[in-house]
Amino acid sequence: MAEALPSVTIVRRIKASPAKVWAAITRPDQMIQWWGPDAGPTLRADVDVRPGGRFSVVFRLLNGDEHNPTGIYREVIPERKLVFTWDLPGERESLVTFLLEPIDGGTELILLHEHLPDEAERESHEQGWRGLLDKLPRFLGV
């Protein structure tokens, strides 16, 4: 039996509607304003949010390193579910899922990043996603 690969699961409750959260994670004009794991700038966001569509985001970390994750959207259910591959140079392809559930007063966002190659990559991606999701409520003004 094959050993399960490491994954990251993060749950956040955000005081904004699923529509606002969806726009923040799928519209390049909004993504460029907040996407990335730290306070460094997002330099470019190109997205084609449909099954089979591609995305590419370029962000610069505060230490000056630039990263360009790319991928293909696998499942798109507006304001509910977004699934895409995650490709970074030097890493194996993994899979990211955003689930948005309406709750009283906002949205429960569940981020799942699966098929990470090892524990070190899991820890690195968890730190990055936590940093990114910390910025989302501030961007949304909540």
N, C-alpha and C positions, 0 to 999 in steps of 0.2 A: 504494500500500500504506500502510495506516494505521500510524503510529508507535506502538509499545507504550508504554503508560502506566507510570510508575514503580511499583515495588513494594518491599516490605521482606520479607526472609527472615531469621529468627533461629532458631538451633538451640541447644538446651540439653539437657544430660544432668542428670537430677534423681534423687537417691537415694531415690525413693519409687515405689510401684507405679502403673501406669496408673490403677487405680481411685481412688487417693488424689488424683492430679493431676486426674482427671476431676471428682471431687467439688469440688475447689477452684475449677475454672473454670465449674461449672454449678450449684452450690448457692448460693442467695442468702445463707444463713446463714454460709457460708464466704467468699463473694466480698466481703461487706461488711467482712470483717476484714483484707483485704489488697489488693483491687483498686485500681488507680490508679498513675500514673507516678512519684509521689514519696511522701514520708512523710505527705502530707495525708490526711485521713480520707475513707473511702467513706461517703456519707450514706444511700444507698439502692441496693438491687439487686432488681429485679423481673425474673424470668425464667420463661419457659414453654418449656422445652427439648424441643421437638418440631418436625419440619418444619412451617413456617408459623407457629410460635409466635413471640412477640415478647420482646424484652428491653429494659430501660432501666436504666442504671447512672448514679448521680449521685456524682461525687467532687469534692472541693475540693483544689486545689493548695496548696502551702505559701505561695504568693504571694496566696492568697485567691480566685483565680479558680475558679469552679465550671463543670464540664462535665457534659453529659448525653448520652453516646452512646446511641443506640437502634438497633434493627435487627430483622431477621426471620431466624430460623434456617432455613437452606436444606437442610442435611444434618446428620443426627445419627446417629452410629454409636457407641453408648456405649463409653467407654474407648478409642476409636480415632480418631474424627474428628468435628470440630465446625466447621461452616461457617455464617457469618452475614453479613448485610449490616451495614455500619457507617455510621451517619448522625450527623453533628454539624451543628448549625446553621451555615450559611455555607459548608459543604463539599459537594462532590458525593458521592453514595453510592459506597462502595467495598466490598470484600469481604475478610473475615478468615477464615482457616482455621487451626485447631489440629489437628495430627496427633500422635498419641501412639503410640509404638512401644516395646513391652517390650524391654528390653536387660538384660544381666547386671547386677544390682544396682540396677535402677530403670527409668527411662523416658527415652527420647529424645523431647523435645518439639520440634516444628517449627512455628513460627508464620509464616504467610504473609499479608501484607496487600497486596492487589492493587488496581489501578485507581485509584491516587492521581493527582491532577490534574497535579502538577508536582514538581520536585526539592525545593523548599522544604517542601512537605507531606510528601514521603517522609522527609526528614531529621527533621522534627518528630515524625512518627509512629514512626520508628525509635527515636528517643530515648525517647519515651513507652513503647513496648513493652519496650525494654530495661530501663527503670526498673521497670516492672510485673513482668517476669520475674525481676529481681534479688530481688524481695520474695517470690516464690513458695517457694523452698527454705526461707527463714526461717519463713514461715507454716507449712510442712509439718514444721518441726522437723528438717530434714536439712542 
